[in-house]
Amino acid sequence: MRQNLPFDEVMAMLGHQIKHPLSRLGASLTLIEEGKFGKLPLKSKKELVIATSHIKEFGQLVDALLELIKNTHHPRSLNLTSCDLSFLIKRVIKDLESDAKSKSIKISFKKQKGTIKLKINEILIKALLTNMIDNAIKYSPKKSVVSVNLKKDKNKVNIAIQDSGIGLTKKELGGIFKKFARGDKTSLLHPHGLGLGLYIADMVVKAHGGKIWAESKGRGRGSTFSISLPSR
């Protein structure tokens, strides 16, 4: 008999299933990088170092997400560290540069003067920003602009990601952060998505005591996704 397991249990099982092959892959790449199977050309070695770094980062993300899911029902403090948000956003933009260039999309980043530091779980917030900026690129037309704005006031830090893409209807705006939610146009353009990215984004932001919301003037008129995190 098939049993309908709770979402968090399913995600936890998937996470553990991913971790083992990921660990094996990382170990194999490290051996190749160290020259155990012969000397590599310098360019190949540089690319291998980047690949190994991404695998390590992905493994850390899986661990952080598993911890987040566990804490949904048993709240504990997140592993928070002081982070320069401007530097973190620039790292994310650099990682997504090739995707943007493939569509001739410019990513514009603006921030107020001065360093904006915040205590966050850097792994989770980086994954959140990567997902949201990647979505903005994915659903924007060629030769357009994706804008990322960062500002701080007395009590909070705000990040806004704006695109000129497919936009959202009022109905879609009402349920965009729900589990398995996907817009009608989104499903047509990218039919293989699960509709979990924004649901997990909402979990991450709420775990930090913040808010996330979307705004759009309608289909074909772009969207703005905003994140507000409390200053600590």
C-alpha positions in Angstrom: 0.0 0.0 0.0 1.4 3.4 -1.0 1.8 5.8 2.0 1.5 9.5 1.6 4.5 10.9 3.6 4.6 14.4 4.9 6.5 16.9 2.6 9.3 17.4 5.1 10.0 13.7 5.4 10.1 13.3 1.7 12.5 16.2 1.3 14.7 14.8 4.1 14.9 11.4 2.4 15.7 13.0 -0.9 18.4 15.1 0.7 20.1 12.1 2.3 19.9 10.2 -1.1 21.6 13.1 -2.8 24.4 13.4 -0.3 26.0 10.0 -0.9 26.6 10.2 -4.6 27.5 13.9 -4.2 30.2 13.0 -1.7 31.5 10.2 -4.0 31.7 12.6 -6.9 33.5 15.3 -4.9 36.1 12.7 -3.7 36.7 11.5 -7.3 37.2 15.0 -8.6 39.6 15.8 -5.7 41.7 12.8 -6.7 41.8 13.9 -10.4 42.7 17.5 -9.2 45.6 16.1 -7.2 47.0 14.4 -10.2 46.4 10.8 -9.1 45.4 9.8 -12.6 48.0 11.9 -14.5 49.0 15.5 -14.9 46.3 17.9 -16.1 46.7 20.9 -18.4 46.5 24.2 -16.3 43.2 25.3 -17.8 41.6 21.9 -17.1 42.9 22.0 -13.5 41.4 25.5 -13.0 38.0 24.3 -14.2 38.2 21.3 -12.0 38.9 23.4 -9.0 35.8 25.4 -9.7 33.7 22.3 -10.2 35.0 20.8 -6.9 34.2 24.1 -5.1 30.6 24.1 -6.5 30.1 20.4 -5.5 31.3 21.2 -1.9 29.0 24.3 -1.8 26.0 22.2 -3.0 26.7 19.6 -0.3 26.7 22.4 2.3 23.4 23.7 0.8 21.8 20.2 1.1 22.9 20.1 4.8 21.5 23.6 5.5 18.2 22.8 3.8 17.8 19.5 5.8 18.5 21.5 9.0 16.0 24.1 7.9 13.2 21.5 7.2 14.0 19.9 10.6 13.7 23.2 12.4 10.3 24.0 10.8 8.6 21.9 13.5 11.4 22.1 16.1 12.7 25.7 16.0 16.3 26.3 16.8 18.6 29.1 15.9 20.1 29.1 12.5 23.9 29.0 12.0 24.2 32.8 11.5 27.4 34.6 10.6 28.1 38.3 9.8 28.0 38.7 6.0 28.7 41.6 3.6 25.5 41.4 1.5 26.9 43.5 -1.3 29.8 41.1 -1.7 27.5 38.1 -1.5 25.2 39.6 -4.2 28.2 40.3 -6.5 29.3 36.7 -6.1 25.9 35.4 -7.1 25.8 37.8 -10.1 29.3 36.6 -11.2 28.1 33.0 -11.0 25.2 33.8 -13.3 27.0 35.9 -15.8 27.3 33.3 -18.4 23.5 32.6 -18.3 22.8 36.3 -18.6 25.3 36.7 -21.5 23.7 33.8 -23.4 20.5 36.0 -23.6 22.4 39.3 -23.9 20.8 40.3 -20.6 22.5 43.0 -18.4 22.4 42.5 -14.6 22.4 45.9 -12.9 23.3 46.1 -9.2 22.7 49.2 -7.2 23.2 49.7 -3.5 23.4 52.6 -1.1 26.8 53.9 0.0 28.6 52.1 2.8 29.0 48.4 3.8 25.7 46.6 4.5 26.4 43.7 6.9 23.9 41.3 8.3 23.9 38.2 10.4 22.5 35.5 8.2 22.9 31.8 7.2 25.1 32.6 4.2 24.6 29.3 2.5 20.8 29.6 2.5 20.6 33.3 1.6 23.1 32.7 -1.3 21.0 29.9 -2.6 17.9 32.0 -2.3 19.4 34.9 -4.2 20.8 32.6 -6.9 17.4 31.1 -7.4 15.6 34.4 -7.7 18.1 36.1 -9.9 18.3 33.0 -12.1 14.5 33.0 -12.4 14.6 36.7 -13.4 17.1 35.8 -16.2 15.2 32.7 -17.2 11.9 34.5 -17.7 13.2 37.8 -19.2 13.4 38.4 -22.9 16.7 38.7 -24.7 18.6 42.0 -24.6 16.7 43.2 -21.4 17.9 44.3 -18.0 17.5 42.5 -14.6 17.9 45.0 -11.7 19.1 44.1 -8.2 18.8 46.8 -5.5 20.1 46.7 -2.0 19.3 49.2 0.8 19.2 49.4 4.5 17.2 51.5 7.0 17.1 51.5 10.8 15.3 48.2 11.3 15.7 46.2 8.1 17.6 45.4 4.9 15.7 45.2 1.7 16.7 43.4 -1.5 14.6 43.9 -4.7 15.0 41.9 -7.9 13.2 43.3 -10.9 12.8 41.9 -14.4 10.9 42.8 -17.6 9.8 39.3 -18.2 6.5 37.3 -18.4 4.9 39.0 -15.3 2.3 37.5 -13.0 -1.5 37.7 -12.9 -3.4 38.6 -9.7 -4.3 35.0 -9.2 -0.6 33.9 -9.5 0.5 36.5 -7.1 -1.9 35.1 -4.5 -0.3 31.7 -4.5 3.2 32.1 -5.9 4.9 31.1 -2.6 2.8 28.0 -2.0 4.1 24.5 -2.3 4.2 23.2 -6.0 2.8 26.6 -7.2 3.7 27.4 -10.9 2.3 30.1 -13.1 0.5 29.2 -16.2 3.1 30.8 -18.5 5.9 29.5 -16.4 4.7 25.9 -16.9 4.6 26.4 -20.6 8.1 27.9 -20.9 9.8 25.5 -18.4 7.5 22.4 -18.0 10.0 20.4 -15.9 10.1 22.6 -12.8 8.6 21.4 -9.5 7.3 24.7 -8.2 9.4 24.4 -5.0 11.9 27.2 -5.5 9.8 30.1 -4.1 8.2 27.9 -1.5 11.7 27.1 -0.1 12.7 30.8 -0.5 9.7 31.7 1.7 10.9 29.1 4.3 14.4 30.6 4.3 13.3 34.2 4.7 10.8 33.3 7.4 13.5 31.4 9.3 15.5 34.6 9.3 12.5 36.5 10.7 11.9 38.3 7.4 9.3 38.7 4.6 9.3 38.0 0.9 6.7 39.2 -1.6 6.1 39.6 -5.3 4.6 42.5 -7.3 3.6 42.6 -11.0 1.4 44.8 -13.1 0.2 41.8 -15.1 1.1 39.4 -17.8 4.0 40.5 -20.0 4.8 43.5 -17.7 7.6 42.0 -15.6 7.9 41.2 -11.9 9.6 42.5 -8.8 10.5 40.1 -6.0 11.4 41.8 -2.7 13.1 40.4 0.5 13.1 42.3 3.8 15.4 41.0 6.6 15.6 42.4 10.1 18.8 44.2 11.0 20.5 42.4 13.9 
